[in-house]
Amino acid sequence: MSSRDPNLECEHGADAAPYALGALEKLQFVADTLPASVPPMLAPPEMSERILATVRSEAELLKAAGSESDEPVKQRGRWRSPRVSFLGAGLAIAATVIVAVAIAVNVHSSAHQRVTSAQVAPGMHGTEASLRQSGGRAELVVSGMPQPPLGHVYEVWLAGASTPPRPTNALFGVTNSGRASVSVPGNLHGVKEVLVTSEPRGGSLHPTSPAVIRVTL
C-alpha cells in the first residue's frame, strides 16, 4: 500500500502550476507571433502535396484504429499532477512552433530559388541537368547521366564572359540511376557559364574533353 500523501501531492502540484503557466504563456506568444514574422507567400505545390498526404495518412490510421482511439485514457482513483498536464501541453506547443518554423524556412527558400536548365551534349540521351541558386549558394542537379569513362570523374568549371573556364574542386560521379547533386563552390558573380567535363581521376587544371553539360547564366 502506498505511503504517499495525496494532499501533499496536490499541494506540490499547485506550487508548480504558476511556473508551468508562465512557460506556456511564453510558448503561446511565440506560436501566435510566428506567422506575422514571416512574409506571406505561396507554398510550392510539392510541399502542399506532402502536407496533405501526411494529413490523409493520419486520418486513415485514426479511422482504422476506431472512433474511440483519439479519446484520453480514463484513470480512476488516481490523481494526476497538473505539472504533467502543463508539461504535455507545453511540449505540444513547442512541437507546433518547430514545425511552423521549418515550413516557413522551407517556403521562404523555395520561393527565392532560381532554377536554370542546362544544355546537354547531343550524345547524352536521357540526361537532364539544372542549376539551382538560392541564398548565394548554387547546386547542380543531374539525372539520367551516364557513368564517366573508367578512370575518369566529372569536373565542374566556371567561365566568365571573356575568360577561359577555371577549375573547381567539385569532382563527382553519378549513382546507378544517373543522379547526382553537386554543390558549386565559390561565388557566381561574374560567371557566365557553369560547365561539366569528363576528366582523369583527380581532376584537371584545363579541360581535356568537350563539355557534356553547359549552364548559361
Number of C-alpha atoms within 10 A of each C-alpha: 3 4 5 8 8 11 10 10 14 15 11 14 17 14 13 16 17 12 13 19 15 11 14 19 13 11 19 16 10 14 18 11 10 14 14 9 9 13 8 11 10 10 15 13 8 9 14 12 11 11 12 12 12 12 12 12 12 12 12 11 12 14 13 10 11 9 9 10 12 10 7 7 8 5 8 6 5 7 11 12 16 17 19 14 12 18 15 12 15 20 13 12 17 17 12 14 19 12 11 15 16 12 15 20 12 14 18 18 13 15 14 11 15 12 14 15 16 22 17 20 13 9 8 13 11 12 19 18 22 20 23 17 18 14 9 10 14 20 16 22 17 19 17 18 22 17 17 17 12 8 10 18 21 25 24 28 25 23 18 16 10 8 10 12 20 16 19 16 15 16 22 18 19 18 12 10 11 16 18 16 16 16 16 22 15 12 11 18 8 11 16 17 18 23 24 26 22 26 23 15 16 12 22 16 11 12 20 12 10 12 19 19 22 21 19 14 14
